[in-house]
Amino acid sequence: MIAANIWHWWIGVVLLFAALGAVLSVGAGYLSKVTAMKYPNRRQRRK
């Protein structure tokens, strides 16, 4: 039973870091898209 309890906590830690990474990557992708529309680079300005 002790091993199951320890394993349970490690799964929780791994899932926490995975969720934080997913949230941060979605936020960074959103910000990059928003700033790309506000400040277009040369290639986007030609069109």
Sequence and secondary structure as in RCSB ss.txt:
>XXXX:A:sequence
MIAANIWHWWIGVVLLFAALGAVLSVGAGYLSKVTAMKYPNRRQRRK
>XXXX:A:secstr
 HHHHHHHHHHHHHHHHHHHHHHHHHHHHHHHHHHHHHS  HHHH  
